[in-house]
């Protein structure tokens, strides 16, 4: 459930707007029309702070803290740290996996690997927010030029430790991108399904990091208990990498063709990531 909290106690722009409003109403009562008009001009300056106020709004969706700022900023520094940390975790888990004495212990390690992926991957994706979209964009890191939808997906997965050729993967149709990681039986295809029904079914799906292929697009879906978000390099407004909830994902809603697969829900795929197996691009 969405919870919105305004932190106004330490927000000096908000306090200033409140103070200016008080001055305005005092002028109306005591100084007459002309003085009121002058104060109104002063209050116009308060409008300059409205954008700033958004910086103090904190939104939580399914336990994930999200900024409501309309201006998105790539974070390449954080991205580098996350990539290094994820590789450190993968290395440690691979050693545990190799030292496991039986299948039960190996499954425990693989479950830990899934948890790590489902925690770090969304954070890596969000480091790209605000990176401009371009049909021919091939940026290799957040904010370093523009990026197409396929290159966004391929680059994040490559940097997360999946052994693949990002150029070859990014240039494939979305179905081939999904099939690179998942067997056909693990992918679900719907054609012409009403978005309301599709979204309701997706919210009931097992949690995980999903890939979704659309009519002419590919994206990540972060599915949690009873909710989901679509993170992708959008070729529609605002033409950049965005993080969208169910009710504000127009590209997903308008698509007629939708193919999805749960990456982290596939134990074999998690194991291949853990052991650094090479992924051959499907269809090439």
Backbone as JSON, one array per atom type, in Angstrom:
{
  "sequence": "XXXXXXXXXXXXXXXXXXXXXXXXXXXXXXXXXXXXXXXXXXXXXXXXXXXXXXXXXXXXXXXXXXXXXXXXXXXXXXXXXXXXXXXXXXXXXXXXXXXXXXXXXXXXXXXXXXXXXXXXXXXXXXXXXXXXXXXXXXXXXXXXXXXXXXXXXXXXXXXXXXXXXXXXXXXXXXXXXXXXXXXXXXXXXXXXXXXXXXXXXXXXXXXXXXXXXXXXXXXXXXXXXXXXXXXXXXXXXXXXXXXXXXXXXXXXXXXXXXXXXXXXXXXXXXXXXXXXXXXXXXXX",
  "N": [[0.85, -1.19, 0.0], [0.54, 2.23, -0.81], [2.39, 4.74, 0.79], [2.68, 8.06, 1.66], [4.79, 10.59, 2.75], [5.39, 13.79, 3.94], [8.25, 15.57, 4.62], [8.35, 18.2, 6.36], [9.33, 19.52, 8.5], [12.07, 19.99, 8.51], [12.35, 21.35, 6.22], [13.24, 24.05, 4.66], [12.33, 25.56, 2.36], [9.57, 24.94, 2.28], [8.71, 25.96, 4.72], [9.19, 28.66, 4.24], [7.37, 29.24, 2.21], [4.97, 28.89, 3.61], [5.24, 30.99, 5.47], [5.2, 33.24, 3.75], [2.62, 33.06, 2.74], [1.15, 33.66, 5.03], [1.84, 36.33, 5.38], [0.65, 37.38, 3.12], [-2.15, 37.03, 3.58], [-2.41, 38.62, 5.81], [-1.87, 41.14, 4.7], [-4.07, 41.42, 3.02], [-6.1, 41.81, 4.86], [-5.32, 44.1, 6.28], [-3.94, 46.06, 4.72], [-5.11, 46.72, 2.28], [-6.13, 46.82, -1.24], [-4.0, 47.54, -3.13], [-1.61, 47.13, -1.74], [-1.98, 44.48, -1.26], [-1.76, 43.42, -3.83], [0.96, 43.88, -4.35], [2.13, 42.21, -2.47], [1.21, 39.84, -3.43], [2.75, 39.57, -5.72], [5.18, 39.13, -4.52], [4.62, 36.67, -3.4], [4.6, 35.13, -5.63], [7.17, 34.33, -5.96], [7.24, 32.18, -4.32], [6.37, 30.09, -5.84], [8.57, 29.2, -7.12], [9.65, 27.42, -5.42], [8.18, 25.15, -5.5], [8.95, 22.98, -7.08], [11.22, 22.27, -5.7], [10.09, 21.35, -3.34], [9.23, 18.83, -3.96], [11.43, 17.29, -3.63], [11.45, 16.6, -1.02], [9.56, 14.71, -0.64], [8.64, 11.48, 0.21], [8.1, 8.33, -1.02], [6.71, 5.15, -0.5], [6.53, 1.98, -1.82], [5.41, -1.17, -1.58], [7.42, -1.63, 0.3], [9.64, -0.54, -0.9], [11.59, 2.29, -1.2], [10.99, 5.16, -3.01], [11.83, 7.92, -5.09], [9.89, 10.82, -5.74], [10.56, 12.78, -7.44], [10.37, 14.61, -10.46], [12.45, 15.11, -12.1], [15.04, 13.1, -13.2], [18.06, 11.56, -12.23], [20.94, 10.02, -13.39], [23.12, 7.64, -11.75], [26.12, 6.94, -11.82], [28.3, 6.45, -10.11], [27.31, 5.08, -7.84], [26.44, 2.87, -9.18], [28.79, 1.57, -10.02], [29.78, 0.74, -7.55], [27.75, -1.04, -6.75], [27.94, -3.01, -8.74], [30.5, -4.05, -8.2], [30.08, -5.0, -5.57], [28.12, -6.94, -5.99], [29.5, -8.8, -7.51], [31.36, -9.59, -5.63], [29.71, -10.86, -3.76], [28.77, -12.9, -5.41], [31.1, -14.38, -5.9], [31.76, -15.28, -3.3], [29.49, -16.83, -2.74], [29.7, -18.74, -4.75], [31.95, -20.16, -3.91], [30.95, -21.28, -1.56], [29.02, -22.87, -2.69], [30.55, -24.7, -4.13], [31.78, -25.97, -2.03], [29.74, -27.25, -0.79], [28.23, -30.08, 0.76], [26.15, -31.68, 0.02], [23.1, -32.03, -1.94], [21.07, -30.57, -0.74], [22.41, -28.56, 0.71], [23.54, -27.21, -1.41], [21.23, -26.22, -2.67], [20.41, -24.43, -0.74], [22.41, -22.48, -0.9], [21.94, -21.6, -3.49], [19.43, -20.46, -3.19], [20.1, -18.34, -1.53], [21.62, -16.93, -3.37], [19.65, -16.18, -5.16], [18.17, -14.38, -3.57], [20.07, -12.34, -3.23], [20.38, -11.44, -5.89], [17.77, -10.51, -6.41], [17.71, -8.39, -4.72], [19.85, -6.65, -5.38], [19.8, -6.25, -8.19], [17.45, -4.58, -8.91], [18.29, -2.19, -7.71], [20.58, -1.61, -9.2], [19.4, -1.21, -11.71], [17.95, 1.14, -11.21], [19.93, 2.99, -10.96], [20.27, 3.87, -13.48], [18.22, 5.59, -14.05], [16.8, 8.32, -15.77], [18.74, 8.37, -17.73], [19.13, 9.19, -21.1], [16.95, 7.97, -23.7], [17.52, 6.41, -26.81], [16.97, 5.18, -30.06], [19.19, 4.05, -31.25], [20.93, 3.96, -29.15], [23.73, 3.01, -27.18], [24.86, 3.09, -24.64], [27.24, 2.29, -22.11], [27.24, 2.62, -19.43], [25.45, 4.2, -16.69], [24.04, 7.3, -17.64], [26.01, 7.87, -19.5], [25.85, 8.92, -22.31], [23.26, 7.87, -24.6], [20.69, 5.27, -24.44], [19.27, 2.34, -25.81], [16.31, 0.27, -25.47], [16.91, -2.52, -25.55], [19.67, -2.52, -25.17], [19.84, -1.44, -22.63], [18.71, -3.47, -21.01], [20.44, -5.63, -21.66], [22.95, -4.64, -20.87], [22.71, -4.15, -18.09], [22.29, -6.78, -17.18], [24.65, -8.03, -18.03], [26.56, -6.57, -16.55], [25.76, -7.38, -14.08], [26.83, -9.83, -13.85], [26.13, -11.9, -15.54], [27.23, -13.98, -18.04], [27.62, -12.92, -21.13], [27.27, -11.73, -24.54], [26.77, -8.49, -24.87], [26.19, -6.77, -26.98], [25.3, -8.43, -29.07], [23.1, -9.62, -27.81], [21.46, -7.39, -27.24], [20.58, -6.6, -29.73], [18.69, -8.35, -30.53], [15.3, -9.61, -31.23], [12.7, -9.22, -28.77], [11.67, -11.69, -27.9], [13.74, -13.5, -28.42], [15.6, -12.51, -26.65], [14.47, -13.13, -24.15], [14.41, -15.94, -24.44], [17.07, -16.52, -24.44], [17.77, -16.79, -21.83], [15.8, -18.32, -20.61], [13.9, -21.38, -20.86], [11.38, -22.24, -23.32], [9.13, -23.21, -22.03], [9.14, -21.87, -19.63], [8.33, -19.37, -20.16], [5.68, -17.06, -20.61], [3.11, -16.22, -22.81], [0.91, -13.73, -23.9], [-1.64, -12.48, -26.01], [-3.36, -9.74, -27.1], [-4.68, -9.44, -24.68], [-6.64, -7.78, -22.22], [-5.36, -4.99, -20.47], [-5.98, -4.61, -17.77], [-6.65, -7.16, -16.87], [-4.29, -8.54, -17.43], [-2.45, -7.18, -15.75], [-3.56, -7.73, -13.23], [-3.23, -10.5, -13.07], [-0.44, -10.61, -13.15], [0.26, -9.4, -10.75], [-0.38, -11.4, -9.03], [1.56, -13.21, -9.48], [4.54, -15.18, -8.73], [7.09, -13.61, -6.7], [9.91, -11.84, -8.09], [12.6, -11.08, -10.46], [11.65, -10.17, -13.52], [11.76, -10.59, -17.11], [10.25, -8.85, -19.76], [8.83, -9.0, -22.94], [7.57, -6.9, -25.43], [5.41, -5.55, -28.03], [7.25, -4.0, -29.6], [9.44, -3.79, -27.89], [11.48, -4.21, -24.91], [11.84, -5.02, -21.46], [12.44, -4.7, -17.88], [10.63, -6.26, -15.24], [9.88, -5.76, -11.94], [8.69, -7.75, -9.66], [6.81, -7.94, -6.78], [5.22, -8.95, -3.71], [1.99, -8.76, -4.51], [2.28, -6.48, -6.09], [3.88, -4.64, -8.8], [6.61, -3.25, -10.72], [7.73, -1.52, -13.59], [10.76, -1.25, -15.14], [12.62, 0.45, -17.45], [14.13, 1.47, -20.59], [12.58, 3.96, -21.95], [10.93, 4.59, -24.96], [8.97, 6.41, -25.17], [7.42, 9.41, -23.85], [8.96, 10.13, -20.76], [11.11, 9.76, -22.5], [13.48, 8.35, -21.58], [15.34, 6.34, -19.22], [13.13, 4.85, -17.0], [11.14, 4.27, -14.02], [8.31, 2.67, -13.44], [5.04, 2.4, -11.97], [2.22, 0.12, -11.81], [-0.15, 1.55, -12.66], [0.83, 3.6, -14.16], [2.21, 2.93, -16.52], [2.39, 3.26, -19.53], [3.46, 2.18, -21.93], [3.58, -0.55, -21.45], [0.87, -1.02, -21.01], [-0.34, -0.42, -23.49], [0.64, -2.26, -25.26], [0.06, -5.02, -27.43], [1.1, -7.54, -27.58], [2.58, -9.63, -25.27], [5.19, -11.07, -23.62], [6.47, -12.88, -20.97], [8.9, -13.78, -18.45], [10.23, -15.27, -15.52], [13.21, -14.46, -14.31], [14.81, -14.73, -11.91], [13.3, -16.61, -10.68], [13.89, -18.99, -11.78], [15.61, -21.72, -11.02], [17.71, -23.04, -12.29], [18.8, -21.09, -13.94], [19.71, -19.22, -12.04], [21.67, -20.77, -10.87], [23.44, -21.04, -13.02], [24.27, -18.4, -13.3], [25.6, -18.13, -10.88], [27.75, -19.88, -11.23], [29.04, -18.8, -13.33], [28.45, -19.51, -15.99], [28.44, -19.47, -19.57], [26.16, -17.63, -21.57], [24.64, -18.33, -24.48], [23.43, -16.38, -27.12], [20.11, -16.57, -28.0], [18.84, -17.55, -31.13], [20.93, -16.78, -32.71]],
  "CA": [[0.0, 0.0, 0.0], [1.37, 3.43, -0.93], [2.42, 5.65, 1.91], [3.39, 9.27, 1.29], [5.08, 11.36, 3.94], [6.1, 15.03, 3.67], [9.17, 15.96, 5.68], [8.33, 19.65, 6.29], [9.95, 20.12, 9.68], [13.42, 20.42, 8.18], [12.29, 21.79, 4.83], [13.13, 25.5, 4.74], [11.48, 26.14, 1.32], [8.17, 24.8, 2.68], [8.47, 26.92, 5.8], [9.17, 29.99, 3.65], [6.09, 29.39, 1.51], [3.94, 29.08, 4.64], [5.42, 32.34, 6.01], [4.76, 34.2, 2.74], [1.17, 33.02, 2.69], [0.63, 34.39, 6.19], [2.01, 37.75, 5.07], [-0.35, 37.7, 2.1], [-3.47, 37.19, 4.17], [-2.35, 39.8, 6.69], [-1.97, 42.31, 3.82], [-5.46, 41.5, 2.57], [-6.95, 42.33, 5.93], [-4.88, 45.36, 6.9], [-3.27, 47.04, 3.87], [-5.91, 47.11, 1.13], [-5.94, 46.14, -2.53], [-2.73, 47.76, -3.79], [-0.58, 46.42, -0.99], [-2.22, 43.06, -1.48], [-1.22, 43.08, -5.14], [2.42, 43.82, -4.24], [2.49, 41.0, -1.72], [0.94, 38.71, -4.32], [3.93, 39.42, -6.57], [6.19, 38.48, -3.7], [4.26, 35.27, -3.24], [4.93, 34.43, -6.86], [8.46, 33.7, -5.78], [7.03, 30.89, -3.66], [6.19, 29.06, -6.85], [9.89, 28.66, -7.48], [10.04, 26.37, -4.49], [7.32, 23.97, -5.6], [9.74, 21.86, -7.58], [12.11, 21.85, -4.62], [9.34, 20.61, -2.33], [9.13, 17.42, -4.36], [12.62, 16.57, -3.16], [11.24, 16.17, 0.36], [8.48, 13.74, -0.61], [9.15, 10.12, 0.23], [7.04, 7.38, -1.36], [7.08, 3.75, -0.29], [5.67, 1.03, -2.5], [5.81, -2.55, -1.26], [8.65, -1.62, 1.06], [10.73, 0.06, -1.65], [11.54, 3.74, -1.16], [11.14, 5.71, -4.35], [11.75, 9.37, -5.17], [8.82, 11.31, -6.59], [11.06, 13.88, -8.27], [10.13, 14.45, -11.89], [13.76, 15.13, -12.75], [15.76, 11.88, -12.86], [19.5, 11.71, -12.35], [21.73, 8.78, -13.38], [24.06, 7.57, -10.63], [27.17, 6.0, -12.23], [29.18, 6.1, -8.99], [26.64, 4.03, -7.08], [26.37, 1.7, -10.05], [30.09, 0.89, -9.95], [29.85, 0.09, -6.24], [26.83, -2.17, -6.75], [28.51, -4.06, -9.61], [31.59, -4.68, -7.46], [29.53, -5.74, -4.43], [27.42, -8.12, -6.47], [30.52, -9.77, -7.9], [31.93, -10.12, -4.38], [28.73, -11.82, -3.25], [28.72, -14.07, -6.3], [32.32, -15.15, -5.66], [31.62, -15.95, -2.01], [28.46, -17.86, -2.85], [30.24, -19.82, -5.6], [32.83, -20.96, -3.06], [30.07, -22.05, -0.68], [28.35, -23.86, -3.53], [31.53, -25.73, -4.44], [32.12, -26.69, -0.8], [28.54, -27.9, -0.26], [28.42, -31.53, 0.9], [25.03, -32.41, -0.55], [22.2, -31.24, -2.77], [20.32, -29.65, 0.12], [23.26, -27.41, 0.98], [23.66, -26.44, -2.67], [19.98, -25.49, -2.87], [20.41, -23.31, 0.19], [23.28, -21.45, -1.47], [21.25, -21.07, -4.67], [18.36, -19.59, -2.7], [20.77, -17.12, -1.1], [22.0, -16.22, -4.59], [18.42, -15.55, -5.69], [17.86, -13.22, -2.73], [21.03, -11.29, -3.55], [20.03, -10.9, -7.2], [16.52, -9.76, -6.34], [17.96, -7.17, -3.94], [20.81, -5.75, -6.02], [19.44, -5.92, -9.57], [16.63, -3.37, -9.03], [19.1, -1.02, -7.36], [21.41, -1.33, -10.37], [18.54, -0.63, -12.76], [17.55, 2.5, -10.85], [21.06, 3.9, -11.19], [20.16, 4.35, -14.87], [17.07, 6.48, -14.22], [17.14, 9.61, -16.37], [19.63, 8.2, -18.89], [18.3, 9.39, -22.29], [16.68, 6.88, -24.62], [17.66, 6.61, -28.25], [16.8, 3.91, -30.76], [20.53, 3.53, -31.53], [21.77, 4.18, -27.98], [24.51, 1.85, -26.73], [25.62, 3.49, -23.44], [27.76, 1.17, -21.32], [27.06, 2.91, -18.01], [24.41, 5.21, -16.49], [24.32, 8.7, -17.98], [27.11, 8.01, -20.46], [25.22, 8.89, -23.61], [21.89, 7.38, -24.64], [20.6, 3.82, -24.42], [18.04, 1.73, -26.32], [15.72, -0.65, -24.49], [17.64, -3.77, -25.53], [21.0, -2.3, -24.59], [19.66, -1.25, -21.18], [18.54, -4.8, -20.43], [21.65, -6.43, -21.86], [24.08, -4.08, -20.1], [22.48, -4.41, -16.66], [22.5, -8.2, -16.91], [26.09, -8.31, -18.18], [27.26, -6.0, -15.4], [25.35, -8.14, -12.89], [27.61, -11.07, -13.8], [25.69, -12.89, -16.53], [28.26, -14.04, -19.08], [26.95, -12.79, -22.42], [27.67, -10.67, -25.46], [25.68, -7.52, -24.73], [25.84, -6.21, -28.3], [24.51, -9.42, -29.8], [21.82, -9.8, -27.12], [20.66, -6.17, -27.34], [20.07, -6.43, -31.08], [17.72, -9.41, -30.83], [13.9, -9.39, -30.86], [12.51, -9.45, -27.34], [11.47, -13.12, -27.64], [15.06, -14.14, -28.36], [16.26, -12.07, -25.41], [13.94, -13.98, -23.07], [14.77, -17.34, -24.65], [18.49, -16.67, -24.13], [17.9, -17.12, -20.41], [14.75, -19.22, -20.12], [13.29, -22.28, -21.85], [10.05, -21.81, -23.77], [8.14, -23.61, -21.02], [9.19, -20.94, -18.51], [7.86, -18.08, -20.65], [4.23, -16.97, -20.79], [2.76, -15.29, -23.88], [-0.48, -13.32, -24.06], [-1.86, -11.62, -27.16], [-4.66, -9.08, -27.08], [-5.32, -9.48, -23.36], [-6.88, -6.48, -21.63], [-4.29, -4.67, -19.52], [-6.48, -4.8, -16.41], [-6.54, -8.59, -16.55], [-2.86, -8.88, -17.44], [-1.83, -6.63, -14.53], [-4.08, -8.45, -12.07], [-2.55, -11.81, -13.04], [0.97, -10.4, -12.83], [0.36, -9.1, -9.32], [-0.51, -12.67, -8.31], [2.67, -14.07, -9.85], [5.61, -15.28, -7.72], [8.04, -12.5, -6.73], [11.14, -12.07, -8.85], [13.0, -10.15, -11.52], [11.13, -10.71, -14.77], [11.92, -9.92, -18.37], [9.03, -8.81, -20.54], [8.92, -8.57, -24.31], [6.34, -6.29, -25.91], [5.33, -5.47, -29.49], [8.53, -3.52, -30.14], [10.12, -3.29, -26.69], [11.86, -5.19, -23.89], [11.97, -4.3, -20.2], [12.44, -5.46, -16.63], [9.52, -6.13, -14.3], [10.23, -6.14, -10.57], [7.42, -8.22, -9.09], [6.83, -8.24, -5.36], [3.94, -9.48, -3.25], [0.83, -7.92, -4.78], [2.58, -5.27, -6.86], [5.0, -4.74, -9.72], [7.1, -2.03, -11.34], [8.39, -1.71, -14.88], [11.95, -0.4, -15.26], [13.0, 0.28, -18.84], [14.52, 2.64, -21.38], [11.32, 4.24, -22.61], [10.89, 5.36, -26.21], [7.86, 7.37, -25.05], [7.67, 10.42, -22.83], [9.88, 11.23, -20.96], [12.22, 9.34, -23.37], [14.67, 8.04, -20.8], [15.12, 5.19, -18.34], [12.12, 5.2, -16.0], [10.65, 3.25, -13.08], [6.88, 2.97, -13.49], [4.12, 1.47, -11.3], [1.17, -0.5, -12.64], [-1.12, 2.49, -13.24], [1.52, 4.63, -14.95], [3.12, 2.22, -17.43], [1.63, 3.3, -20.79], [4.03, 1.29, -22.94], [3.12, -1.89, -21.09], [-0.58, -1.07, -21.15], [-0.77, -0.33, -24.89], [1.16, -3.36, -26.07], [-0.86, -6.12, -27.73], [1.88, -8.78, -27.45], [3.35, -9.58, -24.02], [5.84, -12.34, -23.27], [7.19, -12.66, -19.72], [9.57, -14.9, -17.81], [10.82, -14.93, -14.22], [14.63, -14.81, -14.32], [15.3, -15.21, -10.62], [12.49, -17.73, -10.25], [14.39, -20.19, -12.45], [16.75, -22.19, -10.23], [18.82, -23.38, -13.19], [19.43, -19.83, -14.39], [20.45, -18.67, -10.9], [22.87, -21.61, -10.73], [24.36, -20.7, -14.11], [24.87, -17.1, -12.94], [26.51, -18.38, -9.77], [28.93, -20.6, -11.71], [29.57, -18.02, -14.46], [28.26, -20.19, -17.27], [28.23, -18.57, -20.69], [24.83, -17.63, -22.17], [24.63, -18.11, -25.92], [22.25, -15.61, -27.49], [19.14, -17.37, -28.75], [18.53, -17.06, -32.46], [22.13, -16.35, -33.46]],
  "C": [[0.88, 1.23, 0.0], [1.25, 4.31, 0.29], [3.24, 6.87, 1.51], [3.57, 10.13, 2.52], [5.86, 12.6, 3.54], [6.96, 15.38, 4.88], [9.27, 17.49, 5.65], [9.08, 20.29, 7.46], [11.32, 20.69, 9.36], [13.5, 20.97, 6.78], [12.13, 23.3, 4.79], [12.34, 26.11, 3.59], [10.0, 26.06, 1.7], [7.82, 25.82, 3.76], [8.36, 28.34, 5.25], [7.85, 30.24, 2.92], [4.97, 29.65, 2.5], [4.01, 30.5, 5.2], [4.91, 33.39, 5.03], [3.25, 34.22, 2.63], [0.54, 33.79, 3.85], [0.73, 35.9, 5.96], [0.94, 38.21, 4.09], [-1.72, 37.96, 2.73], [-3.51, 38.36, 5.16], [-2.52, 41.07, 5.86], [-3.4, 42.49, 3.33], [-6.35, 42.17, 3.61], [-6.6, 43.76, 6.32], [-4.42, 46.43, 5.91], [-4.05, 47.43, 2.63], [-5.44, 46.47, -0.15], [-4.54, 46.32, -3.09], [-1.59, 47.05, -3.07], [-0.72, 44.92, -1.17], [-1.62, 42.61, -2.8], [0.3, 42.96, -5.09], [2.86, 42.55, -3.53], [2.27, 39.77, -2.59], [2.12, 38.47, -5.26], [5.06, 38.74, -5.81], [5.9, 36.99, -3.57], [4.56, 34.47, -4.48], [6.27, 33.74, -6.76], [8.34, 32.35, -5.11], [6.85, 29.76, -4.64], [7.5, 28.43, -7.24], [10.28, 27.49, -6.61], [9.2, 25.11, -4.64], [8.08, 22.76, -6.11], [10.66, 21.33, -6.5], [11.36, 21.01, -3.58], [9.25, 19.14, -2.66], [10.32, 16.61, -3.86], [12.44, 16.05, -1.73], [10.07, 15.19, 0.47], [9.06, 12.35, -0.71], [7.98, 9.17, -0.02], [7.55, 5.97, -1.14], [6.05, 2.87, -0.98], [6.21, -0.36, -2.23], [7.16, -2.6, -0.57], [9.83, -0.98, 0.36], [10.57, 1.56, -1.63], [11.87, 4.29, -2.53], [11.05, 7.23, -4.29], [10.61, 9.76, -6.09], [9.28, 12.48, -7.45], [10.8, 13.6, -9.74], [11.45, 14.46, -12.66], [14.56, 13.93, -12.26], [17.24, 12.07, -13.13], [20.2, 10.36, -12.34], [22.75, 8.83, -12.25], [25.16, 6.55, -10.97], [28.09, 5.58, -11.09], [28.58, 4.96, -8.16], [26.61, 2.74, -7.89], [27.67, 0.89, -9.98], [30.22, 0.12, -8.64], [28.96, -1.15, -6.22], [27.35, -3.33, -7.59], [29.61, -4.81, -8.87], [31.08, -5.52, -6.29], [28.83, -7.01, -4.88], [28.41, -9.2, -6.89], [31.18, -10.38, -6.66], [31.0, -11.17, -3.78], [28.72, -13.08, -4.1], [29.92, -14.97, -6.06], [32.22, -15.94, -4.36], [30.61, -17.09, -2.07], [28.93, -19.04, -3.71], [31.16, -20.73, -4.8], [32.01, -21.84, -2.11], [29.4, -23.18, -1.46], [29.29, -25.02, -3.83], [31.86, -26.58, -3.22], [30.92, -27.44, -0.2], [28.69, -29.42, -0.29], [27.29, -32.34, 0.27], [24.11, -31.46, -1.31], [21.41, -30.22, -1.95], [21.12, -28.4, 0.42], [23.43, -26.55, -0.27], [22.4, -25.64, -2.94], [19.88, -24.28, -1.95], [21.25, -22.15, -0.34], [22.59, -20.8, -2.67], [20.1, -20.15, -4.28], [18.95, -18.27, -2.21], [21.17, -16.27, -2.31], [20.79, -15.51, -5.19], [18.08, -14.29, -4.89], [18.79, -12.06, -3.05], [20.69, -10.64, -4.88], [18.78, -10.03, -7.13], [16.66, -8.48, -5.52], [18.79, -6.17, -4.73], [20.4, -5.34, -7.43], [18.54, -4.69, -9.68], [17.4, -2.09, -8.7], [20.02, -0.63, -8.51], [20.59, -0.68, -11.48], [18.25, 0.83, -12.47], [18.7, 3.49, -10.93], [21.03, 4.5, -12.59], [19.05, 5.36, -15.05], [17.51, 7.84, -14.74], [18.1, 9.52, -17.53], [18.78, 8.3, -20.16], [18.14, 8.12, -23.12], [17.01, 7.32, -26.04], [17.61, 5.25, -28.92], [18.15, 3.24, -31.03], [21.47, 3.67, -30.34], [22.45, 2.92, -27.48], [25.31, 2.15, -25.46], [26.0, 2.28, -22.61], [27.63, 1.4, -19.83], [26.04, 4.04, -17.86], [24.87, 6.61, -16.85], [25.39, 8.92, -19.0], [26.56, 7.89, -21.87], [23.8, 8.37, -23.5], [21.88, 5.85, -24.72], [19.25, 3.37, -24.98], [17.55, 0.69, -25.32], [16.5, -1.95, -24.39], [19.01, -3.63, -24.91], [20.91, -2.06, -23.09], [19.56, -2.61, -20.49], [19.83, -5.6, -20.49], [22.81, -5.95, -20.99], [23.92, -4.34, -18.61], [22.77, -5.87, -16.34], [23.98, -8.58, -17.03], [26.86, -7.8, -16.96], [26.91, -6.71, -14.1], [26.07, -9.48, -12.82], [27.14, -12.17, -14.72], [26.66, -12.83, -17.71], [27.61, -14.06, -20.46], [27.58, -11.68, -23.25], [26.56, -9.63, -25.49], [25.26, -6.93, -26.07], [24.93, -7.17, -29.05], [23.13, -9.59, -29.16], [20.91, -8.6, -27.35], [20.0, -6.01, -28.7], [19.03, -7.47, -31.48], [16.28, -8.96, -30.57], [13.7, -9.79, -29.4], [12.31, -10.93, -27.02], [12.81, -13.85, -27.54], [15.83, -13.74, -27.11], [15.78, -12.92, -24.24], [14.44, -15.41, -23.21], [16.27, -17.58, -24.46], [18.68, -17.17, -22.71], [16.94, -18.21, -19.94], [14.26, -20.15, -21.22], [11.88, -21.78, -22.2], [8.99, -22.11, -22.73], [8.08, -22.65, -19.84], [8.72, -19.54, -18.9], [6.36, -18.14, -20.9], [3.93, -15.89, -21.82], [1.27, -15.01, -23.88], [-0.58, -12.35, -25.23], [-3.27, -11.05, -27.07], [-5.37, -9.09, -25.75], [-5.5, -8.07, -22.81], [-5.85, -6.23, -20.52], [-4.73, -4.91, -18.08], [-6.33, -6.25, -15.98], [-5.08, -9.03, -16.49], [-2.2, -8.42, -16.14], [-2.29, -7.38, -13.29], [-3.42, -9.82, -11.94], [-1.1, -11.66, -12.65], [1.16, -10.13, -11.36], [0.23, -10.36, -8.46], [0.65, -13.62, -8.58], [3.71, -14.14, -8.74], [6.56, -14.08, -7.82], [9.27, -12.86, -7.55], [11.46, -10.94, -9.79], [12.6, -10.79, -12.84], [11.69, -9.93, -15.95], [10.58, -9.94, -19.07], [9.32, -8.28, -21.94], [7.58, -8.05, -24.77], [6.37, -6.22, -27.44], [6.66, -5.07, -30.11], [9.44, -3.06, -28.99], [10.51, -4.46, -25.79], [12.17, -4.42, -22.62], [12.11, -5.27, -19.05], [11.11, -5.23, -15.91], [10.02, -6.6, -12.93], [8.92, -6.48, -9.87], [7.63, -8.56, -7.63], [5.44, -8.72, -4.96], [2.83, -8.48, -3.5], [1.09, -6.65, -5.55], [3.72, -5.54, -7.84], [5.37, -3.36, -10.24], [7.82, -2.39, -12.63], [9.55, -0.73, -14.98], [12.51, -0.63, -16.65], [13.46, 1.59, -19.45], [13.35, 2.95, -22.3], [11.48, 5.09, -23.86], [9.69, 6.27, -26.28], [8.22, 8.38, -23.97], [7.89, 9.78, -21.47], [11.16, 10.85, -21.73], [13.54, 9.17, -22.61], [14.37, 6.78, -20.0], [14.2, 5.62, -17.2], [11.75, 3.99, -15.15], [9.17, 3.53, -12.88], [6.04, 1.94, -12.73], [3.04, 1.01, -12.26], [0.31, 0.54, -13.37], [-0.48, 3.61, -14.04], [2.59, 3.99, -15.82], [2.46, 2.14, -18.8], [2.16, 2.36, -21.86], [3.57, -0.14, -22.7], [1.62, -2.04, -21.34], [-1.01, -1.15, -22.61], [-0.32, -1.51, -25.74], [0.13, -4.47, -26.24], [-0.22, -7.47, -27.43], [2.74, -8.68, -26.2], [3.88, -10.97, -23.7], [6.7, -12.11, -22.03], [7.83, -13.95, -19.22], [10.28, -14.44, -16.55], [12.27, -15.4, -14.18], [15.06, -15.44, -13.0], [14.46, -16.35, -10.07], [12.91, -19.04, -10.88], [15.68, -20.65, -11.76], [17.96, -22.5, -11.11], [19.55, -22.13, -13.65], [20.25, -19.22, -13.26], [21.75, -19.45, -10.7], [23.9, -21.26, -11.81], [25.02, -19.35, -13.86], [25.93, -17.31, -11.87], [27.83, -18.97, -10.25], [29.56, -19.94, -12.93], [29.53, -18.81, -15.77], [28.01, -19.15, -18.37], [26.82, -18.74, -21.24], [24.96, -17.34, -23.66], [23.33, -17.44, -26.31], [21.34, -16.44, -28.39], [18.87, -16.72, -30.11], [19.72, -16.61, -33.27], [23.03, -17.57, -33.73]]
}
